[in-house]
Amino acid sequence: MLLEIGFNNGVPIDEEFFIKNIAGRHNDDIAATLFPDDLPRGEKFCEDKEAMFRRLASDKLPPINGLYKLTKWIEDHGLKKAAVTNAPRPNAELMISKLGLKDFFDVVIVGSECEHAKPFPDPYLKALELLKVSKDHTFICEDSASGIRAGVAAGMPVVGLTTRNPENVLMEANPTMLVKDYEDPKLWSALEELDKKGDSLKTAA
């Protein structure tokens, strides 16, 4: 789409540029980065980009490996759930619906509906408030550096997913751990540890 409008004199952006300037960022920030001298044009481009995404996502949105295994674990443990995203609400709702998770999440928090979007902690703090849960009993799964930074700034452990961005970029944001996907043995051994702690607390009580 950037090529079509002659961005960067018609030179295609590369993966490094995408990761640094676009991946996981809020559209207001993307618009300001791509078109610092013509913000209305940047905002229009971002609107068109999201409409294109919705068209593509309608047909091509496979779940991350192990997604439903994790959602089952979460449901079996009776945990509260929030989707926290920098995507516009129509995109978020489309993705959640396509993945069959409409009834899974208790709340959907959108960055643009908070005072600050990710990488600020506001969206995650709002999720804690709406769910009425403590950050001491919460964990976050994130696939972007800005999302990991937001979760860390909100004071919660963050599982970083390397499904989209390079490990070194995600590690700079300081996640608690990095996993390949939701099937990763590292994730499941951490969840087993949580189960053991829960069992020992019940026994002590």
Backbone as CSV, one residue per row, in Angstrom:
resi,resn,N_x,N_y,N_z,CA_x,CA_y,CA_z,C_x,C_y,C_z
1,MET,0.831,-1.205,0.000,0.000,0.000,0.000,0.867,1.258,0.000
2,LEU,2.009,1.197,0.705,2.929,2.342,0.699,3.510,2.553,-0.695
3,LEU,3.795,1.446,-1.363,4.309,1.536,-2.748,3.308,2.235,-3.653
4,GLU,2.040,1.874,-3.482,0.974,2.432,-4.331,0.870,3.948,-4.217
5,ILE,1.200,4.474,-3.022,1.082,5.933,-2.859,2.441,6.631,-2.990
6,GLY,3.467,5.869,-3.442,4.770,6.484,-3.720,5.574,6.839,-2.488
7,PHE,5.307,6.162,-1.349,6.066,6.433,-0.133,7.549,6.117,-0.358
8,ASN,8.419,6.942,0.235,9.874,6.717,0.147,10.349,6.676,-1.304
9,ASN,9.744,7.525,-2.139,10.097,7.591,-3.571,9.958,6.240,-4.274
10,GLY,9.005,5.449,-3.830,8.744,4.172,-4.499,9.663,3.042,-4.077
11,VAL,10.561,3.302,-3.101,11.447,2.219,-2.615,10.685,1.440,-1.538
12,PRO,10.544,0.112,-1.710,9.757,-0.672,-0.743,10.401,-0.636,0.646
13,ILE,9.568,-0.634,1.685,10.111,-0.725,3.045,10.594,-2.156,3.267
14,ASP,11.561,-2.323,4.178,12.036,-3.680,4.486,11.509,-4.107,5.856
15,GLU,11.839,-5.345,6.202,11.356,-5.928,7.462,11.811,-5.104,8.666
16,GLU,13.062,-4.642,8.615,13.625,-3.861,9.731,12.824,-2.573,9.943
17,PHE,12.475,-1.905,8.848,11.692,-0.669,8.925,10.309,-0.977,9.504
18,PHE,9.715,-2.082,9.049,8.376,-2.472,9.527,8.383,-2.706,11.040
19,ILE,9.386,-3.463,11.506,9.471,-3.800,12.933,9.675,-2.534,13.772
20,LYS,10.543,-1.643,13.285,10.877,-0.444,14.054,9.732,0.574,14.076
21,ASN,9.049,0.746,12.951,8.116,1.865,12.817,6.626,1.520,12.791
22,ILE,6.305,0.230,12.564,4.894,-0.119,12.362,4.399,-1.213,13.310
23,ALA,5.136,-2.304,13.435,4.649,-3.476,14.181,4.243,-3.139,15.609
24,GLY,2.981,-3.418,15.937,2.484,-3.267,17.306,2.226,-1.839,17.755
25,ARG,2.515,-0.864,16.889,2.351,0.535,17.296,0.925,1.020,17.013
26,HIS,0.540,2.059,17.729,-0.790,2.633,17.529,-0.790,3.446,16.236
27,ASN,-1.931,3.487,15.552,-2.001,4.166,14.248,-1.627,5.648,14.305
28,ASP,-1.938,6.331,15.407,-1.547,7.748,15.519,-0.032,7.889,15.434
29,ASP,0.675,6.964,16.111,2.151,7.001,16.092,2.689,6.622,14.714
30,ILE,2.041,5.628,14.082,2.470,5.205,12.734,2.304,6.360,11.751
31,ALA,1.156,7.025,11.809,0.878,8.153,10.901,1.914,9.258,11.073
32,ALA,2.246,9.568,12.337,3.221,10.639,12.611,4.618,10.256,12.145
33,THR,4.949,8.961,12.219,6.272,8.496,11.789,6.380,8.478,10.268
34,LEU,5.345,7.968,9.605,5.405,7.818,8.148,5.219,9.149,7.421
35,PHE,4.350,9.998,7.963,4.038,11.265,7.287,4.126,12.432,8.271
36,PRO,5.343,12.720,8.787,5.473,13.759,9.812,5.035,15.142,9.321
37,ASP,5.112,15.373,8.003,4.762,16.696,7.468,3.334,16.771,6.930
38,ASP,2.622,15.642,6.982,1.258,15.625,6.438,0.418,14.622,7.227
39,LEU,0.111,15.001,8.466,-0.590,14.090,9.371,-1.941,13.612,8.827
40,PRO,-2.763,14.495,8.215,-4.032,14.007,7.659,-3.826,12.884,6.639
41,ARG,-2.760,13.001,5.834,-2.472,11.935,4.862,-2.098,10.637,5.583
42,GLY,-1.311,10.777,6.654,-0.923,9.608,7.439,-2.126,8.922,8.068
43,GLU,-3.043,9.735,8.588,-4.245,9.175,9.216,-5.129,8.472,8.195
44,LYS,-5.224,9.066,7.009,-6.020,8.462,5.925,-5.397,7.132,5.509
45,PHE,-4.054,7.127,5.387,-3.362,5.888,5.016,-3.650,4.797,6.047
46,CYS,-3.583,5.150,7.341,-3.811,4.156,8.395,-5.248,3.624,8.364
47,GLU,-6.191,4.495,8.076,-7.594,4.046,7.939,-7.719,3.040,6.793
48,ASP,-7.091,3.373,5.655,-7.142,2.472,4.492,-6.448,1.148,4.798
49,LYS,-5.335,1.231,5.534,-4.572,0.035,5.910,-5.444,-0.900,6.757
50,GLU,-6.185,-0.329,7.690,-7.030,-1.160,8.556,-8.190,-1.783,7.782
51,ALA,-8.725,-1.032,6.827,-9.807,-1.589,5.991,-9.279,-2.748,5.151
52,MET,-8.059,-2.584,4.633,-7.421,-3.661,3.857,-7.194,-4.882,4.756
53,PHE,-6.729,-4.630,5.971,-6.508,-5.734,6.910,-7.803,-6.512,7.150
54,ARG,-8.906,-5.788,7.359,-10.180,-6.473,7.628,-10.602,-7.338,6.439
55,ARG,-10.345,-6.829,5.225,-10.693,-7.627,4.024,-9.862,-8.903,3.978
56,LEU,-8.566,-8.777,4.249,-7.674,-9.942,4.187,-7.944,-10.910,5.332
57,ALA,-8.176,-10.363,6.527,-8.356,-11.204,7.716,-9.615,-12.047,7.636
58,SER,-10.589,-11.594,6.861,-11.827,-12.355,6.729,-11.562,-13.749,6.175
59,ASP,-10.511,-13.878,5.344,-10.206,-15.190,4.750,-8.971,-15.852,5.348
60,LYS,-8.032,-15.032,5.826,-6.719,-15.591,6.182,-6.349,-15.221,7.604
61,LEU,-6.880,-15.939,8.558,-6.528,-15.640,9.946,-6.393,-16.943,10.733
62,PRO,-5.286,-17.687,10.509,-5.124,-18.937,11.255,-4.742,-18.646,12.707
63,PRO,-5.226,-19.458,13.650,-4.834,-19.256,15.052,-3.373,-19.639,15.258
64,ILE,-2.731,-19.015,16.241,-1.370,-19.402,16.621,-1.428,-20.816,17.185
65,ASN,-0.419,-21.629,16.880,-0.366,-23.005,17.397,-0.553,-23.017,18.908
66,GLY,-1.456,-23.884,19.358,-1.671,-24.052,20.802,-2.638,-23.057,21.412
67,LEU,-3.218,-22.164,20.589,-4.118,-21.141,21.133,-5.268,-21.764,21.931
68,TYR,-5.922,-22.766,21.346,-7.112,-23.320,22.014,-6.750,-24.212,23.205
69,LYS,-5.532,-24.739,23.180,-5.033,-25.491,24.348,-4.883,-24.516,25.528
70,LEU,-4.354,-23.316,25.238,-4.178,-22.319,26.296,-5.528,-21.763,26.770
71,THR,-6.432,-21.484,25.830,-7.731,-20.933,26.252,-8.484,-21.957,27.116
72,LYS,-8.304,-23.237,26.820,-8.956,-24.278,27.641,-8.362,-24.275,29.049
73,TRP,-7.019,-24.176,29.144,-6.352,-24.133,30.451,-6.886,-22.945,31.255
74,ILE,-7.016,-21.801,30.597,-7.494,-20.578,31.256,-8.933,-20.773,31.752
75,GLU,-9.764,-21.346,30.897,-11.168,-21.574,31.292,-11.271,-22.606,32.414
76,ASP,-10.467,-23.672,32.306,-10.477,-24.711,33.348,-10.083,-24.145,34.712
77,HIS,-9.274,-23.081,34.700,-8.825,-22.481,35.957,-9.716,-21.312,36.399
78,GLY,-10.775,-21.054,35.624,-11.738,-20.014,36.004,-11.161,-18.607,36.040
79,LEU,-10.181,-18.345,35.185,-9.535,-17.022,35.192,-10.346,-15.997,34.401
80,LYS,-10.220,-14.731,34.785,-10.828,-13.641,34.020,-9.911,-13.314,32.845
81,LYS,-10.509,-12.822,31.746,-9.733,-12.632,30.519,-10.026,-11.297,29.855
82,ALA,-8.955,-10.623,29.421,-9.116,-9.378,28.660,-8.272,-9.461,27.392
83,ALA,-8.815,-8.953,26.295,-8.020,-8.745,25.083,-7.608,-7.272,25.112
84,VAL,-6.305,-7.021,25.028,-5.773,-5.652,25.113,-4.965,-5.403,23.840
85,THR,-5.406,-4.440,23.033,-4.812,-4.293,21.706,-4.695,-2.835,21.276
86,ASN,-3.716,-2.579,20.411,-3.607,-1.256,19.777,-4.387,-1.209,18.466
87,ALA,-4.957,-2.330,18.069,-5.760,-2.355,16.835,-7.050,-1.569,17.042
88,PRO,-7.618,-1.010,15.972,-8.931,-0.366,16.108,-9.980,-1.401,16.527
89,ARG,-11.026,-0.953,17.223,-12.039,-1.882,17.738,-12.654,-2.778,16.643
90,PRO,-12.994,-2.243,15.441,-13.563,-3.147,14.421,-12.613,-4.304,14.061
91,ASN,-11.294,-4.019,14.016,-10.312,-5.081,13.718,-10.253,-6.086,14.853
92,ALA,-10.198,-5.572,16.078,-10.114,-6.455,17.247,-11.326,-7.385,17.295
93,GLU,-12.503,-6.806,17.101,-13.726,-7.618,17.187,-13.801,-8.632,16.052
94,LEU,-13.321,-8.233,14.861,-13.292,-9.167,13.733,-12.379,-10.353,14.039
95,MET,-11.161,-10.066,14.534,-10.200,-11.142,14.830,-10.736,-12.073,15.912
96,ILE,-11.276,-11.487,16.969,-11.800,-12.288,18.079,-12.943,-13.186,17.599
97,SER,-13.804,-12.618,16.775,-14.932,-13.381,16.237,-14.466,-14.509,15.310
98,LYS,-13.517,-14.178,14.407,-13.013,-15.181,13.448,-12.343,-16.351,14.168
99,LEU,-11.727,-16.071,15.309,-11.038,-17.123,16.062,-11.982,-17.869,17.004
100,GLY,-13.264,-17.482,16.986,-14.248,-18.162,17.825,-14.103,-17.827,19.305
101,LEU,-13.585,-16.631,19.605,-13.313,-16.271,20.996,-14.235,-15.157,21.514
102,LYS,-15.339,-14.957,20.811,-16.268,-13.883,21.175,-16.764,-14.021,22.611
103,ASP,-17.029,-15.247,23.024,-17.542,-15.476,24.378,-16.423,-15.749,25.382
104,PHE,-15.188,-15.759,24.891,-14.059,-16.087,25.767,-13.640,-14.882,26.610
105,PHE,-13.486,-13.720,25.970,-12.983,-12.538,26.688,-14.099,-11.838,27.462
106,ASP,-13.757,-11.425,28.684,-14.706,-10.667,29.505,-14.765,-9.214,29.043
107,VAL,-13.617,-8.668,28.637,-13.563,-7.285,28.146,-12.559,-7.188,26.996
108,VAL,-12.778,-6.200,26.136,-11.826,-5.896,25.059,-11.394,-4.443,25.259
109,ILE,-10.099,-4.253,25.501,-9.549,-2.913,25.730,-8.795,-2.480,24.482
110,VAL,-9.137,-1.301,23.973,-8.521,-0.773,22.753,-7.673,0.438,23.121
111,GLY,-6.435,0.462,22.627,-5.481,1.513,22.986,-6.005,2.925,22.782
112,SER,-6.700,3.146,21.653,-7.162,4.508,21.337,-8.288,4.968,22.272
113,GLU,-8.860,4.024,23.033,-9.916,4.392,23.979,-9.366,4.642,25.385
114,CYS,-8.023,4.577,25.507,-7.358,4.873,26.779,-6.639,6.221,26.645
115,GLU,-6.181,6.757,27.767,-5.468,8.041,27.695,-4.222,7.912,26.821
116,HIS,-3.506,6.803,26.988,-2.334,6.511,26.149,-2.426,5.060,25.699
117,ALA,-2.056,4.785,24.448,-2.013,3.403,23.947,-0.682,2.759,24.340
118,LYS,-0.520,1.456,24.057,0.782,0.827,24.241,1.813,1.607,23.394
119,PRO,3.044,1.771,23.829,3.762,1.074,24.905,3.513,1.606,26.311
120,PHE,2.610,2.565,26.482,2.265,3.009,27.833,1.450,1.914,28.526
121,PRO,1.481,1.873,29.851,0.780,0.795,30.570,-0.733,0.978,30.662
122,ASP,-1.247,2.154,30.265,-2.666,2.482,30.482,-3.655,1.379,30.074
123,PRO,-3.514,0.781,28.855,-4.517,-0.231,28.466,-4.540,-1.431,29.414
124,TYR,-3.357,-1.848,29.886,-3.323,-2.991,30.805,-3.842,-2.615,32.191
125,LEU,-3.563,-1.396,32.632,-4.081,-0.942,33.925,-5.607,-0.839,33.888
126,LYS,-6.126,-0.413,32.723,-7.584,-0.348,32.554,-8.197,-1.749,32.609
127,ALA,-7.503,-2.723,32.018,-7.990,-4.110,32.048,-8.065,-4.621,33.486
128,LEU,-7.020,-4.341,34.279,-7.025,-4.756,35.695,-8.220,-4.157,36.430
129,GLU,-8.447,-2.885,36.153,-9.531,-2.155,36.825,-10.900,-2.745,36.457
130,LEU,-11.116,-2.981,35.161,-12.418,-3.490,34.720,-12.657,-4.927,35.170
131,LEU,-11.592,-5.730,35.186,-11.738,-7.128,35.609,-11.763,-7.268,37.131
132,LYS,-11.352,-6.166,37.824,-11.261,-6.188,39.295,-10.319,-7.304,39.753
133,VAL,-9.114,-7.313,39.165,-8.103,-8.319,39.532,-6.816,-7.612,39.943
134,SER,-5.979,-8.353,40.649,-4.683,-7.817,41.083,-3.615,-8.166,40.053
135,LYS,-2.662,-7.237,39.863,-1.567,-7.531,38.922,-0.695,-8.675,39.432
136,ASP,-0.799,-8.972,40.751,-0.008,-10.068,41.325,-0.533,-11.441,40.905
137,HIS,-1.737,-11.487,40.349,-2.302,-12.775,39.927,-2.671,-12.739,38.444
138,THR,-1.841,-12.062,37.667,-2.155,-11.840,36.248,-0.923,-12.119,35.395
139,PHE,-1.137,-12.639,34.198,-0.023,-12.681,33.237,-0.524,-12.257,31.867
140,ILE,0.417,-11.813,31.052,0.114,-11.228,29.740,0.839,-12.011,28.655
141,CYS,0.195,-12.176,27.506,0.855,-12.734,26.313,0.909,-11.633,25.256
142,GLU,2.085,-11.401,24.704,2.286,-10.295,23.763,3.215,-10.705,22.626
143,ASP,2.950,-10.174,21.419,3.822,-10.519,20.293,4.580,-9.313,19.733
144,SER,4.486,-8.146,20.387,5.195,-6.968,19.891,5.997,-6.333,21.024
145,ALA,7.061,-5.620,20.649,7.895,-4.952,21.654,7.092,-3.899,22.399
146,SER,6.238,-3.161,21.690,5.470,-2.105,22.365,4.482,-2.719,23.357
147,GLY,3.914,-3.858,23.023,2.999,-4.545,23.932,3.709,-5.081,25.164
148,ILE,4.897,-5.655,24.948,5.674,-6.166,26.090,6.039,-5.008,27.022
149,ARG,6.476,-3.896,26.434,6.834,-2.731,27.264,5.641,-2.263,28.095
150,ALA,4.465,-2.274,27.482,3.252,-1.847,28.186,2.965,-2.756,29.377
151,GLY,3.064,-4.073,29.164,2.804,-5.031,30.240,3.822,-4.930,31.361
152,VAL,5.102,-4.793,30.987,6.173,-4.659,31.984,5.967,-3.369,32.788
153,ALA,5.637,-2.267,32.086,5.406,-0.983,32.767,4.209,-1.058,33.714
154,ALA,3.250,-1.929,33.385,2.074,-2.101,34.254,2.370,-3.033,35.429
155,GLY,3.592,-3.600,35.449,4.028,-4.406,36.592,3.604,-5.853,36.563
156,MET,3.392,-6.408,35.341,2.949,-7.801,35.252,3.960,-8.656,34.483
157,PRO,3.993,-9.968,34.765,4.851,-10.849,33.969,4.311,-10.963,32.540
158,VAL,5.213,-10.897,31.570,4.801,-10.912,30.163,5.476,-12.072,29.432
159,VAL,4.647,-12.908,28.799,5.136,-13.971,27.919,5.217,-13.383,26.512
160,GLY,6.425,-13.281,25.980,6.606,-12.747,24.633,6.532,-13.859,23.605
161,LEU,5.780,-13.620,22.535,5.626,-14.608,21.454,6.468,-14.186,20.255
162,THR,7.294,-15.106,19.763,8.161,-14.781,18.623,7.494,-15.131,17.294
163,THR,6.158,-15.018,17.256,5.411,-15.385,16.045,5.544,-14.325,14.960
164,ARG,5.939,-13.111,15.311,5.981,-12.046,14.310,7.286,-11.259,14.299
165,ASN,7.861,-11.026,15.493,9.034,-10.162,15.611,10.263,-10.930,16.089
166,PRO,11.450,-10.473,15.694,12.686,-11.182,16.073,12.906,-11.198,17.589
167,GLU,13.536,-12.278,18.052,13.776,-12.449,19.486,14.529,-11.271,20.092
168,ASN,15.586,-10.802,19.379,16.420,-9.735,19.960,15.611,-8.451,20.178
169,VAL,14.667,-8.157,19.273,13.822,-6.957,19.409,12.896,-7.110,20.615
170,LEU,12.312,-8.301,20.761,11.394,-8.542,21.878,12.141,-8.567,23.217
171,MET,13.359,-9.131,23.229,14.135,-9.224,24.472,14.486,-7.843,25.020
172,GLU,14.678,-6.879,24.121,14.999,-5.509,24.560,13.855,-4.920,25.403
173,ALA,12.644,-5.431,25.188,11.479,-4.931,25.937,11.338,-5.610,27.302
174,ASN,12.225,-6.598,27.572,12.309,-7.225,28.899,11.125,-8.111,29.297
175,PRO,10.726,-9.069,28.435,9.648,-9.993,28.835,10.143,-10.960,29.911
176,THR,9.207,-11.599,30.598,9.568,-12.607,31.595,10.153,-13.833,30.901
177,MET,9.580,-14.189,29.768,10.095,-15.302,28.954,9.653,-15.110,27.513
178,LEU,10.357,-15.772,26.609,9.957,-15.772,25.194,9.577,-17.188,24.809
179,VAL,8.479,-17.337,24.057,8.068,-18.653,23.574,7.789,-18.584,22.076
180,LYS,7.917,-19.728,21.431,7.725,-19.798,19.976,6.244,-19.645,19.626
181,ASP,5.394,-20.310,20.407,3.942,-20.241,20.231,3.310,-20.806,21.500
182,TYR,2.008,-21.038,21.483,1.336,-21.508,22.700,1.507,-23.008,22.943
183,GLU,2.239,-23.674,22.059,2.570,-25.092,22.280,3.930,-25.228,22.963
184,ASP,4.663,-24.142,23.068,6.053,-24.178,23.545,6.141,-24.822,24.939
185,PRO,7.014,-25.858,25.092,7.152,-26.536,26.391,7.514,-25.577,27.525
186,LYS,8.258,-24.502,27.208,8.646,-23.521,28.241,7.406,-22.906,28.899
187,LEU,6.415,-22.597,28.075,5.173,-22.006,28.584,4.458,-22.996,29.495
188,TRP,4.367,-24.248,29.035,3.600,-25.235,29.789,4.287,-25.648,31.076
189,SER,5.627,-25.611,31.103,6.300,-25.931,32.357,6.082,-24.795,33.355
190,ALA,6.007,-23.538,32.867,5.707,-22.406,33.759,4.280,-22.504,34.304
191,LEU,3.334,-22.916,33.448,1.942,-23.063,33.904,1.807,-24.210,34.907
192,GLU,2.592,-25.275,34.693,2.587,-26.393,35.660,3.093,-25.931,37.020
193,GLU,4.133,-25.072,36.997,4.663,-24.512,38.251,3.579,-23.719,38.980
194,LEU,2.810,-22.932,38.212,1.701,-22.168,38.809,0.691,-23.108,39.454
195,ASP,0.389,-24.199,38.748,-0.555,-25.194,39.294,-0.048,-25.765,40.617
196,LYS,1.260,-26.084,40.643,1.848,-26.671,41.863,1.768,-25.685,43.018
197,LYS,2.086,-24.412,42.719,2.019,-23.376,43.763,0.593,-23.259,44.290
198,GLY,-0.363,-23.275,43.362,-1.782,-23.177,43.752,-2.178,-24.337,44.650
199,ASP,-1.729,-25.556,44.272,-2.059,-26.750,45.075,-1.451,-26.663,46.470
200,SER,-0.198,-26.188,46.545,0.455,-26.126,47.852,-0.190,-25.064,48.735
201,LEU,-0.662,-23.979,48.117,-1.372,-22.932,48.889,-2.686,-23.488,49.441
202,LYS,-3.389,-24.279,48.610,-4.652,-24.879,49.062,-4.403,-25.815,50.245
203,THR,-3.316,-26.592,50.129,-2.965,-27.543,51.189,-2.642,-26.785,52.480
204,ALA,-1.867,-25.695,52.325,-1.477,-24.899,53.508,-2.708,-24.266,54.159
205,ALA,-3.676,-23.896,53.338,-4.891,-23.256,53.878,-5.717,-24.290,54.621
